[in-house]
């Protein structure tokens, strides 16, 4: 379920970032934004896994 939420956030947010900064949505810029968002989502997933493991222990 978390993977689907992350995927939907990446899909939705990578289109809005160029609009926020008022730039043209070029392919390279969109690719960089997606990679940044994926990295942030992986950090968030790691935090969730660690916190869940601590609670279960």
Buried (B, 14 or more C-beta within 10 A) or exposed (E): EEEEEBEEBBEEBBEEBBEEEEEEEEEEBBEEBBEBBBEBBEEBEEEEEEEEEEEEE
